[in-house]
């Protein structure tokens, strides 16, 4: 007869469920098989699904997978591999340009903060909200 599942084993199995790889089928049978490395034996689906921590981890992971599929379904697919490669290259260039712009803006913000501190402005004064527009 198998031993009772300890809290530390439950936590390890819940982490295993949360980190389940996308390329493997996600079902109770595969979870039971993968649990052998933690428990030393293959438990039944009923034994694992009776544990609230594992059941919640399973439901959350299943929902994440369904949400990921739903998100991808609305995205139009490229006509060819060449179109996909062009789109990826264009998006990478755009991403690099935006990263450079953010880095430049961060440098400017640091310069403003430094110069303001030299002029005697406190951080509290710098972080005050803008005055409300008067619409008379």
mmCIF file of the C-alpha atoms, coordinates in Angstrom:
data_MODEL
# 
_entry.id   MODEL 
# 
loop_
_atom_site.group_PDB 
_atom_site.id 
_atom_site.type_symbol 
_atom_site.label_atom_id 
_atom_site.label_alt_id 
_atom_site.label_comp_id 
_atom_site.label_asym_id 
_atom_site.label_entity_id 
_atom_site.label_seq_id 
_atom_site.pdbx_PDB_ins_code 
_atom_site.Cartn_x 
_atom_site.Cartn_y 
_atom_site.Cartn_z 
_atom_site.occupancy 
_atom_site.B_iso_or_equiv 
_atom_site.pdbx_formal_charge 
_atom_site.auth_seq_id 
_atom_site.auth_comp_id 
_atom_site.auth_asym_id 
_atom_site.auth_atom_id 
_atom_site.pdbx_PDB_model_num 
ATOM 1   C CA . UNK A 1 1   ? 0.000   0.000  0.000   1.00 0.00 ? 1   UNK A CA 1 
ATOM 2   C CA . UNK A 1 2   ? 1.430   3.413  -0.960  1.00 0.00 ? 2   UNK A CA 1 
ATOM 3   C CA . UNK A 1 3   ? 2.398   5.920  1.685   1.00 0.00 ? 3   UNK A CA 1 
ATOM 4   C CA . UNK A 1 4   ? 0.422   9.097  2.291   1.00 0.00 ? 4   UNK A CA 1 
ATOM 5   C CA . UNK A 1 5   ? 1.454   12.061 0.176   1.00 0.00 ? 5   UNK A CA 1 
ATOM 6   C CA . UNK A 1 6   ? 3.268   14.682 2.265   1.00 0.00 ? 6   UNK A CA 1 
ATOM 7   C CA . UNK A 1 7   ? 2.865   18.453 1.984   1.00 0.00 ? 7   UNK A CA 1 
ATOM 8   C CA . UNK A 1 8   ? 6.334   18.841 0.478   1.00 0.00 ? 8   UNK A CA 1 
ATOM 9   C CA . UNK A 1 9   ? 5.500   16.235 -2.167  1.00 0.00 ? 9   UNK A CA 1 
ATOM 10  C CA . UNK A 1 10  ? 2.213   18.019 -2.885  1.00 0.00 ? 10  UNK A CA 1 
ATOM 11  C CA . UNK A 1 11  ? 4.082   21.301 -3.376  1.00 0.00 ? 11  UNK A CA 1 
ATOM 12  C CA . UNK A 1 12  ? 6.591   19.650 -5.724  1.00 0.00 ? 12  UNK A CA 1 
ATOM 13  C CA . UNK A 1 13  ? 3.798   18.076 -7.769  1.00 0.00 ? 13  UNK A CA 1 
ATOM 14  C CA . UNK A 1 14  ? 1.855   21.374 -7.914  1.00 0.00 ? 14  UNK A CA 1 
ATOM 15  C CA . UNK A 1 15  ? 5.014   23.082 -9.193  1.00 0.00 ? 15  UNK A CA 1 
ATOM 16  C CA . UNK A 1 16  ? 5.443   20.301 -11.734 1.00 0.00 ? 16  UNK A CA 1 
ATOM 17  C CA . UNK A 1 17  ? 1.872   20.897 -12.940 1.00 0.00 ? 17  UNK A CA 1 
ATOM 18  C CA . UNK A 1 18  ? 2.384   24.675 -13.147 1.00 0.00 ? 18  UNK A CA 1 
ATOM 19  C CA . UNK A 1 19  ? 5.631   24.177 -15.116 1.00 0.00 ? 19  UNK A CA 1 
ATOM 20  C CA . UNK A 1 20  ? 4.181   21.514 -17.441 1.00 0.00 ? 20  UNK A CA 1 
ATOM 21  C CA . UNK A 1 21  ? 5.824   21.773 -20.899 1.00 0.00 ? 21  UNK A CA 1 
ATOM 22  C CA . UNK A 1 22  ? 3.618   22.910 -23.792 1.00 0.00 ? 22  UNK A CA 1 
ATOM 23  C CA . UNK A 1 23  ? 4.757   20.133 -26.121 1.00 0.00 ? 23  UNK A CA 1 
ATOM 24  C CA . UNK A 1 24  ? 3.557   17.341 -23.796 1.00 0.00 ? 24  UNK A CA 1 
ATOM 25  C CA . UNK A 1 25  ? -0.082  16.339 -23.503 1.00 0.00 ? 25  UNK A CA 1 
ATOM 26  C CA . UNK A 1 26  ? -1.568  17.717 -20.278 1.00 0.00 ? 26  UNK A CA 1 
ATOM 27  C CA . UNK A 1 27  ? -3.857  15.179 -18.640 1.00 0.00 ? 27  UNK A CA 1 
ATOM 28  C CA . UNK A 1 28  ? -4.183  13.325 -15.352 1.00 0.00 ? 28  UNK A CA 1 
ATOM 29  C CA . UNK A 1 29  ? -2.640  10.122 -16.727 1.00 0.00 ? 29  UNK A CA 1 
ATOM 30  C CA . UNK A 1 30  ? 0.557   11.926 -17.734 1.00 0.00 ? 30  UNK A CA 1 
ATOM 31  C CA . UNK A 1 31  ? 0.632   13.772 -14.407 1.00 0.00 ? 31  UNK A CA 1 
ATOM 32  C CA . UNK A 1 32  ? 0.320   10.447 -12.568 1.00 0.00 ? 32  UNK A CA 1 
ATOM 33  C CA . UNK A 1 33  ? 3.189   9.000  -14.605 1.00 0.00 ? 33  UNK A CA 1 
ATOM 34  C CA . UNK A 1 34  ? 5.359   12.079 -14.028 1.00 0.00 ? 34  UNK A CA 1 
ATOM 35  C CA . UNK A 1 35  ? 4.591   11.939 -10.291 1.00 0.00 ? 35  UNK A CA 1 
ATOM 36  C CA . UNK A 1 36  ? 6.609   8.725  -10.043 1.00 0.00 ? 36  UNK A CA 1 
ATOM 37  C CA . UNK A 1 37  ? 9.820   10.760 -9.844  1.00 0.00 ? 37  UNK A CA 1 
ATOM 38  C CA . UNK A 1 38  ? 8.479   12.591 -6.768  1.00 0.00 ? 38  UNK A CA 1 
ATOM 39  C CA . UNK A 1 39  ? 6.539   9.839  -5.003  1.00 0.00 ? 39  UNK A CA 1 
ATOM 40  C CA . UNK A 1 40  ? 8.439   6.728  -6.016  1.00 0.00 ? 40  UNK A CA 1 
ATOM 41  C CA . UNK A 1 41  ? 5.263   5.096  -7.338  1.00 0.00 ? 41  UNK A CA 1 
ATOM 42  C CA . UNK A 1 42  ? 2.560   5.925  -9.883  1.00 0.00 ? 42  UNK A CA 1 
ATOM 43  C CA . UNK A 1 43  ? -0.524  7.179  -8.050  1.00 0.00 ? 43  UNK A CA 1 
ATOM 44  C CA . UNK A 1 44  ? -4.049  6.960  -9.411  1.00 0.00 ? 44  UNK A CA 1 
ATOM 45  C CA . UNK A 1 45  ? -5.841  9.888  -10.979 1.00 0.00 ? 45  UNK A CA 1 
ATOM 46  C CA . UNK A 1 46  ? -8.435  9.758  -8.206  1.00 0.00 ? 46  UNK A CA 1 
ATOM 47  C CA . UNK A 1 47  ? -5.751  9.981  -5.513  1.00 0.00 ? 47  UNK A CA 1 
ATOM 48  C CA . UNK A 1 48  ? -4.207  13.070 -7.091  1.00 0.00 ? 48  UNK A CA 1 
ATOM 49  C CA . UNK A 1 49  ? -7.431  14.828 -8.068  1.00 0.00 ? 49  UNK A CA 1 
ATOM 50  C CA . UNK A 1 50  ? -8.684  14.415 -4.497  1.00 0.00 ? 50  UNK A CA 1 
ATOM 51  C CA . UNK A 1 51  ? -5.883  16.724 -3.307  1.00 0.00 ? 51  UNK A CA 1 
ATOM 52  C CA . UNK A 1 52  ? -7.203  20.291 -3.466  1.00 0.00 ? 52  UNK A CA 1 
ATOM 53  C CA . UNK A 1 53  ? -3.780  21.833 -4.164  1.00 0.00 ? 53  UNK A CA 1 
ATOM 54  C CA . UNK A 1 54  ? -3.210  19.572 -7.165  1.00 0.00 ? 54  UNK A CA 1 
ATOM 55  C CA . UNK A 1 55  ? -6.757  19.951 -8.437  1.00 0.00 ? 55  UNK A CA 1 
ATOM 56  C CA . UNK A 1 56  ? -6.480  23.758 -8.318  1.00 0.00 ? 56  UNK A CA 1 
ATOM 57  C CA . UNK A 1 57  ? -3.075  23.711 -10.032 1.00 0.00 ? 57  UNK A CA 1 
ATOM 58  C CA . UNK A 1 58  ? -4.528  21.434 -12.737 1.00 0.00 ? 58  UNK A CA 1 
ATOM 59  C CA . UNK A 1 59  ? -7.555  23.675 -13.305 1.00 0.00 ? 59  UNK A CA 1 
ATOM 60  C CA . UNK A 1 60  ? -5.434  26.840 -13.476 1.00 0.00 ? 60  UNK A CA 1 
ATOM 61  C CA . UNK A 1 61  ? -2.991  25.258 -15.939 1.00 0.00 ? 61  UNK A CA 1 
ATOM 62  C CA . UNK A 1 62  ? -5.833  23.920 -18.087 1.00 0.00 ? 62  UNK A CA 1 
ATOM 63  C CA . UNK A 1 63  ? -7.427  27.396 -18.162 1.00 0.00 ? 63  UNK A CA 1 
ATOM 64  C CA . UNK A 1 64  ? -4.080  28.986 -19.122 1.00 0.00 ? 64  UNK A CA 1 
ATOM 65  C CA . UNK A 1 65  ? -3.771  26.568 -22.020 1.00 0.00 ? 65  UNK A CA 1 
ATOM 66  C CA . UNK A 1 66  ? -7.327  27.282 -23.217 1.00 0.00 ? 66  UNK A CA 1 
ATOM 67  C CA . UNK A 1 67  ? -6.742  31.042 -22.950 1.00 0.00 ? 67  UNK A CA 1 
ATOM 68  C CA . UNK A 1 68  ? -3.504  30.739 -24.948 1.00 0.00 ? 68  UNK A CA 1 
ATOM 69  C CA . UNK A 1 69  ? -5.325  28.816 -27.679 1.00 0.00 ? 69  UNK A CA 1 
ATOM 70  C CA . UNK A 1 70  ? -8.174  31.353 -27.741 1.00 0.00 ? 70  UNK A CA 1 
ATOM 71  C CA . UNK A 1 71  ? -5.688  34.231 -28.012 1.00 0.00 ? 71  UNK A CA 1 
ATOM 72  C CA . UNK A 1 72  ? -3.936  32.625 -30.991 1.00 0.00 ? 72  UNK A CA 1 
ATOM 73  C CA . UNK A 1 73  ? -7.164  31.734 -32.813 1.00 0.00 ? 73  UNK A CA 1 
ATOM 74  C CA . UNK A 1 74  ? -7.939  35.376 -33.595 1.00 0.00 ? 74  UNK A CA 1 
ATOM 75  C CA . UNK A 1 75  ? -4.510  36.094 -35.069 1.00 0.00 ? 75  UNK A CA 1 
ATOM 76  C CA . UNK A 1 76  ? -4.375  35.912 -38.856 1.00 0.00 ? 76  UNK A CA 1 
ATOM 77  C CA . UNK A 1 77  ? -1.887  33.375 -40.171 1.00 0.00 ? 77  UNK A CA 1 
ATOM 78  C CA . UNK A 1 78  ? 0.701   34.363 -42.773 1.00 0.00 ? 78  UNK A CA 1 
ATOM 79  C CA . UNK A 1 79  ? 0.288   32.981 -46.273 1.00 0.00 ? 79  UNK A CA 1 
ATOM 80  C CA . UNK A 1 80  ? 3.768   31.489 -46.402 1.00 0.00 ? 80  UNK A CA 1 
ATOM 81  C CA . UNK A 1 81  ? 6.860   30.892 -44.345 1.00 0.00 ? 81  UNK A CA 1 
ATOM 82  C CA . UNK A 1 82  ? 8.557   33.770 -46.169 1.00 0.00 ? 82  UNK A CA 1 
ATOM 83  C CA . UNK A 1 83  ? 5.770   36.154 -45.110 1.00 0.00 ? 83  UNK A CA 1 
ATOM 84  C CA . UNK A 1 84  ? 6.111   34.966 -41.519 1.00 0.00 ? 84  UNK A CA 1 
ATOM 85  C CA . UNK A 1 85  ? 9.878   35.483 -41.591 1.00 0.00 ? 85  UNK A CA 1 
ATOM 86  C CA . UNK A 1 86  ? 9.453   38.992 -43.030 1.00 0.00 ? 86  UNK A CA 1 
ATOM 87  C CA . UNK A 1 87  ? 6.925   39.864 -40.332 1.00 0.00 ? 87  UNK A CA 1 
ATOM 88  C CA . UNK A 1 88  ? 9.199   38.535 -37.582 1.00 0.00 ? 88  UNK A CA 1 
ATOM 89  C CA . UNK A 1 89  ? 12.162  40.529 -38.933 1.00 0.00 ? 89  UNK A CA 1 
ATOM 90  C CA . UNK A 1 90  ? 10.037  43.696 -39.160 1.00 0.00 ? 90  UNK A CA 1 
ATOM 91  C CA . UNK A 1 91  ? 8.719   43.241 -35.629 1.00 0.00 ? 91  UNK A CA 1 
ATOM 92  C CA . UNK A 1 92  ? 12.224  42.636 -34.292 1.00 0.00 ? 92  UNK A CA 1 
ATOM 93  C CA . UNK A 1 93  ? 13.446  45.850 -35.923 1.00 0.00 ? 93  UNK A CA 1 
ATOM 94  C CA . UNK A 1 94  ? 10.493  47.737 -34.459 1.00 0.00 ? 94  UNK A CA 1 
ATOM 95  C CA . UNK A 1 95  ? 11.158  46.191 -31.056 1.00 0.00 ? 95  UNK A CA 1 
ATOM 96  C CA . UNK A 1 96  ? 14.849  47.176 -31.204 1.00 0.00 ? 96  UNK A CA 1 
ATOM 97  C CA . UNK A 1 97  ? 13.919  50.750 -32.189 1.00 0.00 ? 97  UNK A CA 1 
ATOM 98  C CA . UNK A 1 98  ? 11.446  50.997 -29.303 1.00 0.00 ? 98  UNK A CA 1 
ATOM 99  C CA . UNK A 1 99  ? 14.012  49.629 -26.842 1.00 0.00 ? 99  UNK A CA 1 
ATOM 100 C CA . UNK A 1 100 ? 16.528  52.239 -27.996 1.00 0.00 ? 100 UNK A CA 1 
ATOM 101 C CA . UNK A 1 101 ? 13.906  54.969 -27.643 1.00 0.00 ? 101 UNK A CA 1 
ATOM 102 C CA . UNK A 1 102 ? 13.025  53.827 -24.116 1.00 0.00 ? 102 UNK A CA 1 
ATOM 103 C CA . UNK A 1 103 ? 16.709  53.758 -23.170 1.00 0.00 ? 103 UNK A CA 1 
ATOM 104 C CA . UNK A 1 104 ? 17.115  57.282 -24.538 1.00 0.00 ? 104 UNK A CA 1 
ATOM 105 C CA . UNK A 1 105 ? 14.067  58.493 -22.612 1.00 0.00 ? 105 UNK A CA 1 
ATOM 106 C CA . UNK A 1 106 ? 15.380  56.874 -19.414 1.00 0.00 ? 106 UNK A CA 1 
ATOM 107 C CA . UNK A 1 107 ? 18.692  58.660 -19.876 1.00 0.00 ? 107 UNK A CA 1 
ATOM 108 C CA . UNK A 1 108 ? 16.892  61.988 -20.350 1.00 0.00 ? 108 UNK A CA 1 
ATOM 109 C CA . UNK A 1 109 ? 14.766  61.336 -17.236 1.00 0.00 ? 109 UNK A CA 1 
ATOM 110 C CA . UNK A 1 110 ? 17.909  60.592 -15.213 1.00 0.00 ? 110 UNK A CA 1 
ATOM 111 C CA . UNK A 1 111 ? 19.464  63.822 -16.468 1.00 0.00 ? 111 UNK A CA 1 
ATOM 112 C CA . UNK A 1 112 ? 16.330  65.786 -15.466 1.00 0.00 ? 112 UNK A CA 1 
ATOM 113 C CA . UNK A 1 113 ? 16.313  64.232 -11.996 1.00 0.00 ? 113 UNK A CA 1 
ATOM 114 C CA . UNK A 1 114 ? 20.008  64.918 -11.486 1.00 0.00 ? 114 UNK A CA 1 
ATOM 115 C CA . UNK A 1 115 ? 19.745  68.518 -12.637 1.00 0.00 ? 115 UNK A CA 1 
ATOM 116 C CA . UNK A 1 116 ? 16.630  69.082 -10.524 1.00 0.00 ? 116 UNK A CA 1 
ATOM 117 C CA . UNK A 1 117 ? 18.380  67.742 -7.424  1.00 0.00 ? 117 UNK A CA 1 
ATOM 118 C CA . UNK A 1 118 ? 21.299  70.127 -8.049  1.00 0.00 ? 118 UNK A CA 1 
ATOM 119 C CA . UNK A 1 119 ? 18.807  73.023 -8.304  1.00 0.00 ? 119 UNK A CA 1 
ATOM 120 C CA . UNK A 1 120 ? 17.383  72.044 -4.893  1.00 0.00 ? 120 UNK A CA 1 
ATOM 121 C CA . UNK A 1 121 ? 14.134  70.412 -5.977  1.00 0.00 ? 121 UNK A CA 1 
ATOM 122 C CA . UNK A 1 122 ? 13.154  67.436 -3.868  1.00 0.00 ? 122 UNK A CA 1 
ATOM 123 C CA . UNK A 1 123 ? 11.832  64.199 -5.294  1.00 0.00 ? 123 UNK A CA 1 
ATOM 124 C CA . UNK A 1 124 ? 8.514   64.881 -3.598  1.00 0.00 ? 124 UNK A CA 1 
ATOM 125 C CA . UNK A 1 125 ? 8.248   68.234 -5.393  1.00 0.00 ? 125 UNK A CA 1 
ATOM 126 C CA . UNK A 1 126 ? 9.186   66.607 -8.710  1.00 0.00 ? 126 UNK A CA 1 
ATOM 127 C CA . UNK A 1 127 ? 6.499   63.929 -8.316  1.00 0.00 ? 127 UNK A CA 1 
ATOM 128 C CA . UNK A 1 128 ? 3.619   66.336 -7.625  1.00 0.00 ? 128 UNK A CA 1 
ATOM 129 C CA . UNK A 1 129 ? 0.702   65.851 -10.025 1.00 0.00 ? 129 UNK A CA 1 
ATOM 130 C CA . UNK A 1 130 ? 0.055   68.325 -12.794 1.00 0.00 ? 130 UNK A CA 1 
ATOM 131 C CA . UNK A 1 131 ? -2.406  71.104 -11.952 1.00 0.00 ? 131 UNK A CA 1 
ATOM 132 C CA . UNK A 1 132 ? -5.952  70.535 -13.191 1.00 0.00 ? 132 UNK A CA 1 
ATOM 133 C CA . UNK A 1 133 ? -6.969  72.451 -16.272 1.00 0.00 ? 133 UNK A CA 1 
ATOM 134 C CA . UNK A 1 134 ? -9.259  75.383 -15.533 1.00 0.00 ? 134 UNK A CA 1 
ATOM 135 C CA . UNK A 1 135 ? -12.187 75.402 -17.917 1.00 0.00 ? 135 UNK A CA 1 
ATOM 136 C CA . UNK A 1 136 ? -13.972 78.656 -17.195 1.00 0.00 ? 136 UNK A CA 1 
# 
